[in-house]
Every structure is written in structure tokens, then in C-alpha cells.
Amino acid sequence: MHEFDDAVLQCFLDNQSQLFPEEDVVSSLEEAEAFLEECLAVVVHSVREVWDFFEEEGIDVDGAKGDEILEADEVFDVGDGRYLIVEG
């Protein structure tokens, strides 16, 4: 089980609409933690690790290069060098 700290949870809470534009899926840090655990979200520590995750999962990156991978709806920039990846 992944441990999501408050910075990661707040990032998802604040930015969830990039992946779920129709409606908020969580409304608190507790709900965010439960949701992220349920959908097996991961936290990685570099752009390289984001690429590695997408390659391992076989996720199509539509020809993205370099930092363009960070524009994917599934990738959330925590703001401290880490990235949260949530598969909707």
C-alpha cells in the first residue's frame, strides 16, 4: 500500500478536475487518500520515473517527448519534484 502524504493529497484534491472534469471525485484529504489507494495511484520522483511508469503500464503517450509527458491528464505535479500518477 502506498503512503500518500498531505502534499500529495492536497495536490490531487486541488487539481482533480484535470483528470475528472465532470465533477469532483473527492472533497477532503481523507477521501483523496482512499481514492488514490483504491485506484493504485503512484508517486514518482522524476520525469524519468514518469516515463518508466507509462512504459511499464503500456500507456500510449501520443508521441510525447521529454517534459511533455507531464501534460498527460494522469500526471499531477506535486510541486516538490514529485509527481502523482493517477489512472482514471
N, C-alpha and C positions, 0 to 999 in steps of 0.2 A: 504494500500500500504506500502511496506517495504521501509525503507530508507537504502540505501547502501552507506557507507562512502568510501573514497578513498582507504583505506587499503583493504577493501573487493573487490572493483572493480579492483584494481591492482592485487590482488591475482588471481582473475578469468582471467584477461587479460593475466597474465604471465603463467598460468597453465591450460588454457582451453583445451590443447591437451590431457590431461589425460581423458577427457570425450568425446572430439571430435577430434580423432586422424587424421581424413581425411583432415581437413582444419580448419583454424581459423574461428570462427563464429563472432568474434568481433575484431576490430583493434584500439579501443580507449576507454577511460573511459566512454564516453557518450554512445557509442554503448553497452558497458558492462552493464551499468545501465539499458538501455532499454531492453536488452535481459533478464537480471535477473528478471526484473519486469514482463516481458511477460511470462516467464516460472515459475513464482511464486516461485523463489528461496527463501530460508530462511537462516537466520544467527542464530546459536545457540551458547551457551556459555560454553558447557562442552561436554565431551564424552557421559555422561548420556543423555543429551538432543539430541545428535545424535541418540542414541539408541531409545529414546522415539519417535522421528520423524519417524524412519524407522518402528517401531511397529505400530504407528498410521496410517501410509500410507499403511501398509501391504506389505512393500518391503521385498523380500526374502534376507536374509543376508548370505545364504550359510554356515550356521554353524559357523559364525564368533563369536569370544568371546573377551570381553574386548576392548582393543585398536585396535584390528584387523578391527573393523568397519571403522576405519579411512582410511583403504586401499581401500575402495569402490571408484569406479571412480567418483561417485556423490559427494564425500566429499572433500572439499578443506580446508586445514589448513591455516587460515589467518595469523597465526604466533603470535597472541597476546592472545591466549586462546580461540579464537572464531573459529567456523567452518562454512563454507558456504556449503549449501546443494543445489545442482542443479539437478533437474530431467531432464535428456536428453530427 
